[in-house]
Amino acid sequence: MDRNAVREQYEAYPYPERDPEAEKERLLSTWPEQLAQINHYCFRGRRDFRSGFRVLIAGGGTGDATIYLAEQLRDTDAQLVYLDWSGASLAIAQRRAQIRKLANIRFVHGSLLELPALGLGRFDYISCTGVLHHLDDPEMGLESLLSVLDTDGALNILVYGRYGRAAVYQLQDLMKIINGDGADMRQKLERAKAVLASLPPTNAWTRHRLNRDPGSMQEAEIYDLFLHAQDRAYTVPELYEWFGTRAGLHLQFSRLNIGRIGYQPQGYIRAPALLEIVSRLPPAEQAAVAELVAGDMDLHSFFATRSADAAASLEELDNVPFFYGGFELNRGPELAAWMEKNPGRVAELKDARSGLVGWVVPGKYTRELLRQLDGERSLREVFGGARASEPALAGVTDAELLNDFRAVYEVFNAVDGMLLRHRSVPKFPTTAELTQLAYRWQQLPQDMPRTRPS
């Protein structure tokens, strides 16, 4: 593969296409970069990010992850380093940051393969989404990232999924044949548009989740999908073997905008007999089953840590359970009120983002525990409050209450609708709340310090 061809592509067609002026009107959120999720899955719920947090966005593109993280960390002393080898992409990301008056980003023009020699220091969190699968040597890319990851740090990785991109690769093969006459970039793009407009309904791309009117697709998106000079994809077992077995990391998959349930067979399989079989499999094999059954996973997103217990645990009673989007009925007192009006009924909850349905089967103490959930009280305090408000619970142990609550937690946490943070960590704003808060920058002085390239 000609590395210059990849560089040339992103100089000509920075991806994804972004208009920096749009920062004046909206804040784009990115699924894996929400601090509440990072804290829960990577730092045992104990990281508040207010002091000494260092972030690397490796292959930052036009800046989506960088801007979203920097906005969340605006009022801290966190340091963010954006790294990309496309000068055109860097310029767009930098302008977006300047418009938002974000002064916590350092922009570096370079390749992640150069990380060991760049002298950027070590990082607590590295976001590398959509990059490794475009490298000539992805394993060298991972080694480069690990060389600057702090001992207790975490990676967020996104790579292509093989089965879900089968239709993409079919069209890539077609375009290689059509462009075999040495067409230039512009000619390739126009030919790809013509092909997309000519596809019969029998072509698999016409049923792909990304398919739409070619006239509404960004040119950078078309080039990135069908004309990329270097593109590979992975299955779940391949990722476990690469990151887990060979690199010694522990993986926590989360399907974009869906959550952990995207990698759980029960998210797709309804037959009890089949579920009984797959539920006995190790987690990695269950995730492989989910990928094969779903069939449409064109992206794989996961956190990777050196520690096996990086995620926050229900067993830590000083952790605070809090609702974080997900199912439509996602407030403890509201759900408790529904249960009171519908005694003995199973609560059927729908996730508006994915269409997935979850079922909460009320336990003996569920209703009273839900009444105590306010996003501020720890599990210990929730249990104490339940006992104080309901005399019948006076002799019930923490273990019994936790066992009852666990069933509710698992349903919500499967779609990232309930997370945990330690009681010493302040509340995280939701994406909706952050969007409202984000425009404080418009009232900031015009002479605020600007971000700077390196």
Buried (B, 14 or more C-beta within 10 A) or exposed (E): EEBEEBBBBBEBBBBBEBEBEEBEEEBBBBBBBBBBBBBBBBBBBBBBBEEEBBBBBBBBBBBBBBBBBBBBBBEBEBBBBBBBBBEBBBBBBBBBBBBBBBBBBBBBBBBBBEBEEBEBEEBBBBBBBBBBBBBEEBEEBBBBBBEBBBEBBBBBBBBBBBBBBBBBBEBBEBBEEBBEEEBEBEEBBEBBBEBBEEBEEEBBBEEBEEBEEBEEBEBBBBBBBBBBBBBBBBBBBBBBBBBBEEBEBBBBBBBBEBBBBBBBBBBBBEEEEEEEEBEEEEEBBBBBBBBBEBEBBBBBBBBBBBBEEBBBEBEBBEBBBBBBBBBEBBEBEEBBBBBEEEEEEEBEBBBEBBEBEBEBEBBEBBBBBBBBBBBEBBBBBBBBBBBEEBEEBEEBEEEBBBBBBBBBBBBBBBBBBBBBBBBEBEEBBBBEEBBEBBBEBEEEEEEEEEBEEE
